[in-house]
Amino acid sequence: MAPKPPKTPAKAKPAPAKQAVKKQAVKKTVAKKDVVVPVAKPVLADVRAKIDQIDRNIQSLIAERAQFAHQVGKAKGKLAAAVDYYRPEREAQVLRMVVDRNEGPLSDEVLVHVYREIMSACLAQQEPLKIGYLGPEGTFSQQAVLKHFGRSAMGLPMASIEEVFQEVEAGNADFGVVPVENSGQGTIQITLDMFLTSNLKICGEVELRVQQFLMSRSGRIDDIERIYAHPQSFMQTSAWLRANLPKAEKIPVSSNAEGARRARNADDAAAIGGESAGHVYGLKKVVTKPIQNDADNTTRFLVIGRQFFPTSGHDRTSVLVFIHDKPGALFDVLSPFARHGISMNRIESRPSHQAKWEYGFFIDLAGHIEDESMQAALAELKAHSAEIKVLGSYPVAVP
């Protein structure tokens, strides 16, 4: 029998080899994706050097801005006093541009505060503004002055809101800052009543977030037998006081700072007010958290002066309207504003002090007295009112 021919070796199958290559390639790709490239840590000295250079640039630009602000004063010519150089509508426009340009990381409020101080310092090159406010030092009114005019203005603490009006009218203060309403407790009536007889104008507004703290010399709640505070502050903290100090005597005073001044003299006394009052009069917080009823407690202040200012582009107008006693009188007052497309922000009635049972209506309107629609509405209103008094047209508060 002839031998069998040798078997031809089988050809290698290419598929598995290709699959292996593919698998290997996949593994390599995965391996590449898993690679973490280390990022070099910044050198602290280099970062600080860069910050120093930026600070030099900022300082140089602030000096340049101050020089141009001085040139603005020269362009206006020789004026009587610092108040003649101040333009609230221009400041409002500058601050709104700051907010519009802001892309972080700092908040709008922080940047507005920085620019307020820069503008305040530039204006003080002529002469510091003198601003009257309800004192003594450490009140929320003083905080409103600092927020609106900056620390280069000269604050003049007064004993009462009436005195603030009187000093501005007499020219001893360039402007005054007075509280007008609280978000939780409503209107401060004495401020509205002053406008019934005063010829001062509203030149601006300030919105201040108000946090009320309980403070005492010892800082111990068990020691407290009496509490000093402004009546508004007692109302704003009524719930906490009822729950925690129901037996403590509540003594109203002209301002929270005055309450803090009194409370510093005895361990059994406490005061309600802002942190600044505690720092000024050496008081400690009895509890670390604010004690106001409303967490978003905000007070609105008015800036009062002796003249009107031009429009800033986003304004509010306040008017005082005395009406005839007849059916539908209030409807007749409000209708012209609706017909001319003017939004009403607030309305408040007060006794006119001119005749028994006659009232004046304080109305806040969106827009400026120079607007055609505002002038048309007020002209139409004259036929339905005994008297119209424009209290002021001023920029809406910038945060």
Buried (B, 14 or more C-beta within 10 A) or exposed (E): EEEEEEEEEEEEEEEEEEEEEEEEEEEEEEEEEEEEEEEEEEEEEEEEEEEEEEEEEEEEEEEEBBEEBEEBBEEEEEEEEBBBBBBBBBBBBBBBEBBEEBEEEEEBEEBBBEBBBBBBBBBBBBBBBBBBBBBBBBBBBBBBBBBBBBBBBBBBBBEEBBBBBBBBBEEEBBBBBBBBBBBBBEBBEBBBBBBBEBEBBBBBBBBBBBBBBBBBBBBEBEBBEBBBBBEBBBBBBBEBBEEBBEEBEBBEBBBBBBBBBBBBEBBBBBBBBBBBBBEBBEBEBBEEEBBBBBEEBEBBBBBBBBEBBBBBEBBBBBBBBBBEEEEEBBEBBBBBBEEBEBEEEBBBBBEBEEEEEBBBBBBBBBBBBEBEBBBBBBEBBEEBBBEBBBBBBBBBBBE
